[in-house]
Amino acid sequence: MTTFAEATAVRPAEGGFLADLDPRWAVGDKLHGGYLLAVLGRAVSAVGGGHAYPVAVTASFLRPPAAGPATVSVTLLREGRTTAQYRASLVQDRQVCVEALVTQGALDDAAPWWTAAEAPEMPGEDDCVLLPADSPGSPFRVHILDVVEHRLDPSSLGFAMGQPSPAGRTAAWLRLADGSEWDPLSLLVALDPAPPISLVLGVKGWAPTVSLTAYLRRLPAPGPLRVTMQAAEITSGRMDETAMAWDAKGNLVAQATQLAAIRH
């Protein structure tokens, strides 16, 4: 199995970096949005400087790239004492597929000075349901479930038995299937978990991300993540999703809000 680090690797090239987008980090034939952000983040981090980690990422998904070769360009916008801002673009066949603004900074594992974000109460990992990449009735294979283990809270599984939940919420335990521990780049993948809220509500089909903003809070402790996702409204063919991730110590490590398109 290719590791997360290998799947997101970039190498220097004239004008930027080269990447080989891995088809296993996909939903059907569409590459996963969080995975694409991790590739961009890998390139930004490779630029160097004293700001080691992404702390904020805002991205627009313009068109879906295919698995295979792609290029990443990185432009430094400003570098200060505590943060640096970059623009990063994922390009394939001379077309920009993902455009992101990335803020780099420092992260540690210190306790928060103040927080109102309490880790959710959930059944234990062994009492949650491991989602398969191939589900009965699914029109496509969810390849990313082979590389990121999602153990869904049974209370979120009604849709699988023809009983959609009106709550618009999911909760799951996540681990990287290659045994790697979570880091700031792989957290970008965890912030776009499966399934989308639209499926939990009974709306089948792909829910492509239009835009996503993520905040990375701290270095995660070893072990699984608890990830919740909540929608507020679906209207005009668009859906919001807010994801929050807590590490094995119960600390909030990352959060994101995205806008996705759906057909309902």
Buried (B, 14 or more C-beta within 10 A) or exposed (E): EEBBBEBBBBEEEEEBBBBBBBEBBBBEEBBBBBBBBBBBBBBBBBBEEEBEBBBBBBBBBBEBBBBEEBBBBBEEEEEEEEBBBBBBBBBBEEEBBBBBBBBBBEBEEEEEEEEEEEBBEBBEBEEBBEBEBEBEEBEBBBBBBBBBBBBBBEBBBBBBEEEBBEBBBBBBBBBBBBEEBBBBBBBBBBBBBBBBBBBBBBBBBBBBBBBBBBBBBBBBBEEBBBBBBBBEEBEEEEBBBBBBBBBBBEBBBBBBBBBBBBEE
